Amino acid sequence: MNTRATTEQNPAPWTVAVLGPGGIGGLVASLLARRGHRVIVVAGEQTARTLNERGLTLRSGQFGDGTLPVEAVTELTEPVDLCVVATKETGLAEALQRVPAAALGSGLVLPLLNGFEHVALLRETYPAGQVVPAVIWAESTRTAPGVIEHTTPFCRVELASAAAPAAGVAALGALLEDAGMGGLVREDETALLWDKLTFLAPFALLTTRHAAPVGTVRSEHREELTSVLAELALLAATVDVPTEASALLAKFDNAPEGMRSSMQRDAAAGRPVEIEAIGRALLRQADRSGTPVPALTALVTSVAKAHGAS
């Protein structure tokens, strides 16, 4: 499908900056551009040059294949309606320098990062009332600069904010829904972030530690899995997010057998792993709450040691 020819124009286009055109950022940028929104990708010099020359290509079983032109810059210099922050946690602080608060104006900030500690950093960098915490459920990979492979038959964004105006959050949810990303607005931002992290953390850490898909983890390392899930349920309770270990285990048992994590792929390729956002953030919460988590501590320590995340 050639999306240049088939894109419908949204009657109320937004100007959207996307910081970090990797697997997730590139996917979101593509879907918004298809709906006629003005998309400004903020990236490094080489990636920005490639995007300006060749456009942004999406290959997706759900959304189809196609290439769309986007604007690409190395630093945001004009106000936008929305800034999607889709970098990895490992490069977040440096990347935010490309989007100065003065340039952003009154636009909303939608972080699509793993973990929960990044929200505080964003609210220190930008006005708290503009930051709308969110999670995205999708598997998407940048295979080359400007080329995105979306491999799951779903792409779902959920969002919530304790500080942003409700009308703005609702409008953002509608924007995402129109682009095919769900855009479910929830009431509790803490529950939103922890609901994903209590699945993502054991999934990412265990598949990386054992260099195996989730099917192998749940069959050959089930005792370790159940121990970690029990500790995560206890940790979630310390932030007032009721979680049942049995419900977490059911998610693992229902996951496709060959499913692998992005942390596992990063480790295999020798790239930095998100041990801080996905692992150590949980250990810091355990320390703050006085919750013993020996199985989780051993798992995080093992992955960090094996993959140079000292």
C-alpha positions in Angstrom: 0.0 0.0 0.0 1.3 3.4 -0.9 0.4 5.7 2.0 1.2 8.8 0.0 -1.8 8.1 -2.1 -4.2 6.9 0.5 -3.7 9.1 3.5 -6.9 10.8 4.7 -6.6 14.3 6.0 -7.7 14.8 9.6 -10.0 17.8 9.8 -8.2 19.1 12.8 -4.4 18.5 12.3 -1.9 18.9 15.1 1.7 19.8 14.9 3.6 17.0 16.6 7.2 16.6 17.5 8.6 13.1 17.9 11.8 12.9 19.9 13.5 9.6 19.1 12.5 8.0 15.8 13.3 4.4 16.8 10.9 1.5 16.8 8.2 3.1 18.9 8.8 6.8 17.9 8.9 5.9 14.3 5.7 3.9 14.5 3.9 6.7 16.2 5.3 9.3 13.8 4.1 7.2 10.8 0.6 6.7 12.1 0.1 10.4 12.9 1.5 11.5 9.6 -0.9 9.1 7.8 -3.8 11.0 9.4 -2.5 14.3 8.0 -0.8 15.7 11.1 2.3 17.7 10.7 5.1 15.6 12.1 8.5 17.0 13.1 11.0 14.3 13.9 13.8 15.4 16.3 16.9 13.2 15.9 20.6 13.2 15.5 22.2 14.8 12.4 22.6 11.7 10.3 19.2 10.3 11.1 17.6 13.7 10.4 19.3 13.9 7.1 18.2 10.4 6.1 14.6 11.2 7.0 14.5 14.4 5.1 15.9 12.7 2.0 14.0 9.4 2.1 11.0 9.9 4.4 9.8 7.5 7.0 8.9 3.9 6.0 6.6 1.7 8.0 6.2 -2.0 7.5 3.3 -3.4 9.5 0.9 -6.3 9.2 -1.7 -4.3 11.1 -1.3 -0.9 9.3 0.2 -1.8 6.0 3.4 -0.7 4.3 4.3 2.7 3.0 6.5 5.7 3.1 5.6 9.2 4.1 7.5 12.5 4.1 8.3 14.0 7.5 10.2 17.0 8.6 13.3 16.2 10.5 15.4 18.5 12.7 18.2 18.1 15.2 16.6 20.6 17.7 13.0 21.8 18.1 12.9 25.5 17.5 9.1 26.2 17.3 6.1 25.5 19.5 4.1 22.3 18.9 0.8 20.9 20.1 2.4 17.7 21.3 5.8 16.3 21.8 6.1 12.5 21.9 9.2 11.4 23.8 10.2 7.9 22.6 13.8 7.6 23.4 15.3 4.8 25.5 15.8 5.7 29.2 19.6 5.3 28.6 19.6 8.3 26.4 16.7 10.4 27.8 18.6 13.2 29.6 20.8 13.9 26.6 17.9 13.7 24.1 15.8 16.2 26.1 18.4 18.9 25.3 17.0 18.8 21.7 13.6 19.9 22.9 14.1 23.1 25.0 11.1 24.0 27.2 11.1 27.5 25.7 10.7 26.1 22.2 8.0 23.6 23.3 5.6 26.3 24.3 2.3 25.1 25.8 2.3 21.7 24.0 1.6 18.5 25.8 4.4 16.0 26.4 3.6 12.3 25.9 6.4 10.0 27.2 6.4 6.5 25.8 9.2 5.0 27.9 9.5 2.0 30.1 9.5 2.4 33.9 8.2 5.2 36.0 11.1 7.4 37.1 11.3 9.3 33.9 8.1 11.1 34.7 9.8 13.1 37.5 12.6 14.1 35.1 10.1 15.3 32.5 8.2 17.3 35.1 11.5 19.0 36.2 12.3 19.8 32.5 8.8 21.0 31.4 5.8 22.4 33.3 4.2 19.5 35.2 0.7 20.2 33.8 2.0 19.5 30.3 3.3 16.0 31.0 0.9 13.1 30.3 2.3 9.8 31.4 1.5 6.9 29.0 2.4 3.4 28.1 2.4 1.7 24.7 1.7 -1.9 24.0 3.4 -2.8 20.7 6.5 -4.5 19.4 8.2 -2.3 16.8 11.8 -2.1 15.7 14.0 0.3 13.7 15.8 -1.9 11.2 17.6 1.0 9.6 17.4 4.8 9.9 13.9 5.8 8.8 12.7 2.1 8.4 10.3 0.7 11.1 9.1 -2.9 11.4 5.9 -3.2 13.5 5.5 -6.9 14.2 2.6 -7.2 16.6 -1.0 -7.3 15.5 -1.8 -4.5 17.9 -0.7 -1.0 18.9 -2.3 0.4 22.0 -1.5 3.5 24.0 -3.0 4.2 27.4 -2.5 7.5 29.2 -3.3 9.3 32.4 -2.2 12.5 34.2 -2.6 13.7 37.7 -1.5 17.3 36.6 -2.6 18.0 33.0 -6.0 19.5 32.3 -8.6 16.8 31.7 -9.8 18.4 28.4 -6.3 18.3 27.0 -5.8 14.7 28.0 -9.1 13.7 26.5 -8.2 15.5 23.2 -4.9 13.7 23.1 -6.7 10.4 23.7 -9.0 11.1 20.8 -6.0 12.0 18.6 -4.4 8.7 19.3 -7.6 6.8 18.8 -8.1 8.4 15.4 -4.6 7.3 14.4 -5.3 3.7 15.3 -3.5 3.6 18.7 -6.4 3.2 21.1 -5.8 6.2 23.2 -7.5 4.9 26.4 -7.6 7.6 29.1 -7.3 6.2 32.6 -7.7 7.8 35.9 -4.6 6.8 37.8 -1.2 7.4 36.3 0.6 5.3 38.9 -1.5 2.3 38.2 -1.1 2.9 34.5 2.7 2.7 34.7 2.9 -0.1 37.2 0.4 -2.3 35.3 2.9 -2.4 32.5 6.1 -2.6 34.5 4.9 -5.6 36.6 4.7 -7.6 33.3 7.5 -5.9 31.4 10.2 -6.2 34.1 10.1 -9.9 34.6 9.6 -10.5 30.9 12.5 -8.4 29.9 14.9 -9.4 32.7 14.2 -13.2 32.5 14.3 -13.5 28.8 17.6 -11.6 28.8 19.1 -13.5 31.7 18.3 -16.9 30.1 18.7 -15.8 26.4 15.4 -17.5 25.7 11.8 -16.7 24.7 9.0 -16.5 27.2 7.9 -20.1 26.5 11.3 -21.4 27.8 11.2 -19.1 30.8 7.8 -20.2 32.0 8.6 -23.9 31.5 12.2 -24.3 32.5 12.6 -21.4 35.0 9.1 -21.3 36.5 10.2 -21.3 40.1 12.3 -18.2 39.5 9.5 -16.6 37.6 6.9 -17.2 40.3 9.2 -15.9 43.0 9.9 -12.7 41.1 6.2 -12.2 40.4 5.3 -12.6 44.0 7.8 -9.9 45.0 6.5 -7.6 42.3 3.0 -7.9 43.6 4.3 -6.9 47.0 6.1 -3.9 45.5 3.0 -2.7 43.6 1.1 -2.7 46.8 3.6 -0.2 48.3 2.4 2.3 45.7 -1.3 1.5 46.2 -1.6 -0.6 43.0 -3.3 -3.8 43.9 -1.8 -6.7 42.0 -2.2 -10.4 42.2 0.8 -12.6 41.4 -1.6 -15.2 39.9 -2.8 -12.6 37.4 0.7 -11.7 36.4 1.5 -15.4 36.0 -1.6 -15.8 33.8 -0.2 -13.1 31.4 3.0 -15.1 31.1 1.2 -18.3 30.5 -1.0 -16.7 27.8 1.9 -15.0 26.0 3.1 -16.4 22.6 5.7 -19.1 23.2 8.3 -17.5 21.0 7.9 -13.9 22.3 11.2 -12.2 23.1 11.9 -8.8 24.7 13.5 -5.8 23.3 16.0 -5.9 26.2 17.0 -9.4 25.1 17.6 -8.2 21.5 19.6 -5.2 22.8 21.7 -7.5 24.9 22.3 -9.9 22.0 23.4 -7.0 19.8 25.7 -5.5 22.4 23.6 -2.4 22.9 23.0 -0.8 26.3 20.1 -2.4 28.2 17.5 -0.5 30.2 18.5 -2.0 33.5 17.9 1.3 35.4 14.4 1.9 34.2 13.2 -1.7 34.2 15.2 -3.2 37.0 17.0 -0.9 39.4 14.0 1.4 39.7 12.1 -1.4 41.3 15.0 -2.1 43.7 15.0 1.6 44.7 11.2 1.3 45.4 11.9 -1.8 47.5 14.5 0.1 49.5 12.2 3.1 50.0 9.3 0.8 51.2 11.4 -1.6 53.2 10.2 -4.6 51.0 12.5 -7.6 50.8 12.9 -8.7 47.2 15.7 -11.3 47.1 14.7 -13.0 43.9 14.3 -9.7 42.0 17.6 -8.4 43.4 19.4 -11.5 42.2 17.8 -11.3 38.8 18.7 -7.6 38.3 22.2 -8.1 39.5 22.7 -11.0 37.2 21.5 -9.2 34.1 23.5 -6.0 35.0 26.7 -8.0 35.5 26.3 -10.0 32.3 25.7 -7.0 30.1 28.0 -4.4 31.4 25.4 -2.2 33.2 27.5 -1.5 36.3 
